[in-house]
């Protein structure tokens, strides 16, 4: 289920060494494929880095 927020999305970017991860804030769902531009940013993070 995808819940749209009118004021934006609550996302978490991470690089766990297995590749970039874009995760939805409340549900914890992996939404990397929905946000390719953010996945490219997450891929450049150092391994083990997590950021809002």
N, C-alpha and C positions, 0 to 999 in steps of 0.2 A: 504494500500500500504506500502510495506517495501522498504526503500531505503538503499542499502548497501554502506557503506563507506569503502574504501580500507585501510584507516588508523585507523579503529576502529569504535566503536559505541559511540554515545553521549547519556548517560543515567542518570537518576535521581533516587536515592533510597530514599524511605520514609517509615515511619510507622505512619499511621493515626489512629491507635487504632482499625481499622476494619481488620487489617492484613497488610502484607508487600505489597509494591508497587514498581515496577520497571517500570519507564515511559520513553519512547523515547523522547529525547530532542526536536527536531524540531516539530514533529507531535503531541506530547503529548499523543500518543497511549499507552495504558497499555500493556506492553510486559512481565509481570511477569511470565507467563507460559513458555515463551521462554528462560528464564534465571533462572532456579531453584536454582543454586548456589548463585546468587546475591539476590534472594528472601529470602534465608536462612539468609544472612547477614542483609538484610533490616528488617527481623523479629526480630533480636536482637537489633535493634536501639530503643531508648526510644521513647515513643509515642509523636508525634509531631515533630520528628526529620526529617530533609531533608538534604541529602548530595549528592555530585556528585559521 
